[in-house]
Amino acid sequence: MATLAAGGAPAGLPDLQLIVFAAGLVVLAGLIAMTEAALAAVSPARAAELARDGARGARTLQAVAGDVVRHLNLLLLLRLLAELTATTLVALVAVDSFGAGWRAALVTAGAMTVVSFVVVGVAPRTIGRQHAYAVGRAVAPLVRWLGRALNPLASLLILIGNAVTPGKGFREGPFASQVELRELVDLAEQRGVVEHGERQMIHSVFALGDTIAREVMVPRTEMVWIEERKSLAQALVLFLRSGFSRIPVIGDSVDDVLGVLYLKDLIRRTQGGDPRTAQLPVSELMRPATFVPESKPVDDLLSEMQAARNHLVIVVDEYGGTGGLVTIEDILEEIVGEITDEYDVERPPVEHLADGSVRVAARLPVENLGELFDTELPTDEVETVGGLLAQSLGRVPIPGAEAEVAGLRLIAEGTTGRRNRIDTVLVSRAAPTPDGEHSAGSRDNHTRTEERQPADA
């Protein structure tokens, strides 16, 4: 190419033609990628709805969407052909300009990576997904024709790919995904067949397979537990004050869960009239605990818990420690939303009482409480009043827990929700001691075993 052409034209002209041709192929690959993204987001149900409304191209789109896997396989083949041909042409120009060596390879790889990512990978796919049905109706006739003409070639290549792949393979190719079920639910909501809340619930069921136990568990910092050496009488007090019906039993630490204590078992055992029964250790009455990894899919976990008639499992992290726990109600809340009961009432965030004390919501920011009493409170590690009380106690508070912070007395009051989280905190100025200073330290009316955990209603 270093010589002049026969008509006197410079030899660089063919290089320019190759670049133009390669650019055209990249644009073509981008259009194919846009079509792929659009068809992958189209459902036959919505396409049929558009066809009934008489939208132009909707009937052809319905036919393409009815066999979308076959057409997506063909589009993938055409896109790869366009991209690889464009890369080859650019490589020829690079070799002519820099010689056959690493410079030509580096220029080709760098240029085509950037161009393909932007022109093929990002922009057209975004347009295709954002305007799926408009793009689909526009390109459906051409895609349908290509499907009829070139489908045998695509099918042959899929057969060859399955032949060299370990396992059975996929007869129609592993390239496509369907969204028709979710689209049908959306259409049902639009027609008034299902309510908005029902639609959200159905979509939540679809999402269970993509949710793992770690995402729905109650973390160990919010668990209520009891040591194995505690007596049944102490356990009964903890049950009544916390509002839970199942509590894990631990050994040396929270990472050493030995079993689960059930309120029903405790009541049956202690109501026989023998006072010595109340002094038995909880380890004699606990049931075996069930352990699951934190990566376990929630839909599988729900099926196993139903089959085993088990309402509570302990979640173990990757290091073998206790990550938290999951109840059936935690999983159901992923579908139906937060579960509350008739005792849950909406309270104002701040309520001034006649004796000068203030009842505040547990989620009230610590800064707001400090402003109410003109007191500087620690805000480095906690943000809410409930968190401040928990930090002072060294454990999650339950009703009746009491602590003193910066001259203020905090008393945990009622709980709310199925997990019995502290709802309100009663705050007052601490009474000064005879030496003129406020009483130091913190105290509470419950034992060290009262750590927090969700109840199952």
Secondary structure, 3 states (H helix, E strand, C coil): CCCCCCCCCCCCHHHHHHHHHHHHHHHHHHHHHHHHHHHHCCCHHHHHHHHHCCCCCHHHHHHHHHCHHHHHHHHHHHHHHHHHHHHHHHHHHHHHHHCCCHHHHHHHHHHHHHHHHHHHHHHHHHHHHHCHHHHHHHHHHHHHHHHHHHHHHHHHHHHHHHHCCCCCCCCCCCCCCCCHHHHHHHHHHHCCCCCHHHHHHHHHHHHHHHCEHHHHCEEHHHCCEEECCCEHHHHHHHHHHHCCCEEEEECCCCCCEEEEEEHHHHHHHHCCCCHHHHHCEHHHCCECCCEEECCCEHHHHHHHHHHHCCCEEEEECCCCCEEEEEEHHHHHHHHHCCCCCCCCCCCCCEEECCCCCEEEECCCEHHHHHHHHCCCCCCCCCCEHHHHHHHHHCCCCCCCCEEEECCEEEEECCEECCCCEECEEEEEECCECCCCCECCCCCCCCCCCECCCCCCC
